[in-house]
Every structure is written in C-alpha cells, then in structure tokens.
Amino acid sequence: MEEEQVTAPSPEKQTDKEKALKRKKWLKRAGIAGFLFFLIKGLAWLVVAFFAWKGCSS
C-alpha cells in the first residue's frame, strides 16, 4: 500500500471555501473594530457635550 502525503494547500491554490472563510473572518474583525471605534467616538462626544453644558450653566 502506498501512503499519500497530505500537504497544506499553497496560497495560490486556495479553494473558494477557504477564501470565503478568510473574507468572512476579516469582515467580522473590521465590523467589531468599526463598532468599537464609533462607540468610543460617541461616548467621547457625550463627555464633551456634558462638560460644555456644565461650563455654560455656571
């Protein structure tokens, strides 16, 4: 009996499924990063607005 050697696919020969999984993983990371960016940005603007309102009311 002959044993077949299993080798990792080279980057040029990735299947469509592997490419789709990579793309999905990248988009998920980008989505999480975008969400966190806008969350922090929004919270920062709320802090700025709060201190501006508090400073004007004195």
N, C-alpha and C positions, 0 to 999 in steps of 0.2 A: 504494500500500500504506500502511496505517496502522500506526504503531508503538504497541505497548501500553506504557504506563508501569508499571514494576514498583515498587510501594511496599512498605515494610515494614508488616507487619500491626500494627494498633493493639493495645494491651494488652487491650482489651475483646473483640477478635476473634481471640484466640489459639486455635489448634486444640488438640484433645485431645492430640495427639502432642507439641506444644510444651510444654503444661502438664505432661505426664508427664516429659519430659526435664528441666524445671526442678525438679520434685519429686525426681526421682532424683538430680540434682546436689546439691540441698540435703541430702537424706538421706545421701549419701556424705560430704559435709563434716561433718555432725553426727556420723556414725559415727566418722570419723577423730578429730574433736575429743574425743568421748567416750572412745575408746580411749586417746588420749594423756593425758587427764585421769586416768583410773583407773590407767594405768601409772605416772605420776608420783606419784600418791597412794600406790600400793602400795609403790613404792621408798622414799618418804619414811617410811612406817610401818616398813619393814625397817630403815632407818637409826636411827629412834627406838628400836626394839626392840634393835638391836645395842648402842647406847650405854647403854641401860638395863641390859642383861645385863652389859656390860663394867663398868659402875659398881657393880653389886651384887656382882660377883665379886672386887672389890679388897679 
